[in-house]
Each structure stands twice: as C-alpha cells, then as structure tokens.
Amino acid sequence: MAQPRILEIDYQDFKRILQKAKDLRKKFDKTDKQKWDAYVRRHNVPTAGVRVKAKKGVMSDKILEVIIDESGAADGYYLYSPEDEFCLKFEPGTD
C-alpha cells in the first residue's frame, strides 16, 4: 500500500505530461467543478496543504492547479507556476 505524497516535478517533464493529458482529454481544472470536487473527495487531496508547500517553492503568487486523471503514472493533482517553472504533484497513493 503506497502512501500519499507530494513530489517536486521537473517543470519541463510536467509540460510534456500536461500536453499529453490535454491531447488525450484526461486533464481538468476547477472550472469543471463536478469532476474536480469528485476527484478531490475520492483521493482526499489536501489542496490547502499542497498550496502552502507550493508557495514556499515559488517567488510569484501565480500558482495554477490541474488534475490529470488517466489511470496511469501521470495521475495526480498538480500545482504549477509557469513564471517560476515550478511544479508540485500530489499522488494519492494506492489502496
């Protein structure tokens, strides 16, 4: 059983992951409230805690959020800053 964890992801790797998820239509953001809320509840995503950790890693206040849900290694809740080229990923772990 893998524990949930927060990882720093190389920003260039994240851009590739995000583009692939966009192409496969496997990413969504807060504007898709129903999917967003369901994912956050299902995986117990500590959004506030991850946001605090992300703010420590960036200089700007511009932090974006996205969820990738494609049933693979890229799955997770991401916080990123294009300006600072910084990315964190919350992996929910497995049962």
N, C-alpha and C positions, 0 to 999 in steps of 0.2 A: 504494500500500500504506500504510494508516494504521497508525501505531504505537500500542501500548497506552498508556493514560494514566489518570491519576487526576484526577477533577474534583470540585470542591465544587458540590453541587446545592442550590438553594434548597429549604428544608425543606418549604414549602407545595407546591411543584411535586412534590417527592418523594411527599408524602402522596397527591396525585392519581394519580401513576404507580403507587404501591403499591395503591391501591384498584382501579384499572383492572385491574392484574395479578391481584389477588385475584378479581375478578369473572370474569375470563377463565380462571382457574385456571392462570396462567402464572408463578406465583411459588412458590418453595420455600425451605425453610431447612434447617439442619443436621440436623434430625430425619429428613429424607428422605435418609439417608446415601448411598444408591446414586446418586441424581440429583446430589446435592451434590458428591460425590467425582468423578463423571464430568465435570461442568461445570468444576470447578477444574482437573482434569488437562488437559482438552481446550483450555482457554483460558489455561493457565499463570498462573493467578491467584496473585499474591504475597500471600496472605492476611495473613501476619505483617507485611509491609511496609506494607500498607494500614492495618492495625490500629494500627501505631505512628503513622502520619500522622494517623489519626482521633483518637487520644488527645491529640495536640498541639492539636487544634481544639475539644476539649470540656473542661468543668470536671469533670463527673461521670465515674465509671468505668463507667456503664451504657451500653455500646455494643452494639447489636443488628446481626445480619447477615441478609441475604436475597439471593437470586439471582432475577432476573427474566429469563426466557428465552422470549421470544415472537416472536423473529425480527423485531425492529424496533428503532427508535431507543432504546427504553427498556431494551433488553437490557443486563445487566451485573450485577456483584457490588456490593452496596451495604452500607455500614456507616452506621448512623444512631443518633442519640440523641434520643428524644422529649423528654427532660428539658431538653436543651440546644438543641433544634430545629436540629440539625446533621446534615448528610448528605454522605458521600463516595461516589463511584461509580468503580469500576474498569471501564474499557471495554477489552476485549481487543484491539481493532484488527481489521484485515482482512488477509487474505492476498492 
